[in-house]
């Protein structure tokens, strides 16, 4: 919460982020102290998990519909377009640096973590 010394940490996978992306705009508009970490595995992993749970054997067309590449989503650019500063981390060291940075600054910040 802005001005109260508290920061919200939001952990989200890229698939579920596609359902809630408008939250970034709200964070920017309200100047909320939120660090959003997007785990970018480039697929709707939960849906793949659910298919496996019911014993489904999906074909290529079904699997392609659960793939979030071609084109790859670019959460850094998406966040920027909504007024949220963002950066991508491809290593845990880079993630640690960005996360530390996000905790020291006011307002929203998004980290896209390649997994």
Secondary structure, 3 states (H helix, E strand, C coil): CCCCCCCEEEEEEHHHHHHHCHHHHHHHHCCCCEEEEEEECCECHHHHHHHHHCCCCCCHHHHHHCECCCCCCCHHHHHHHCCCEEEEECCHHHHHHHHHHHHCCCCCEEEEEEC
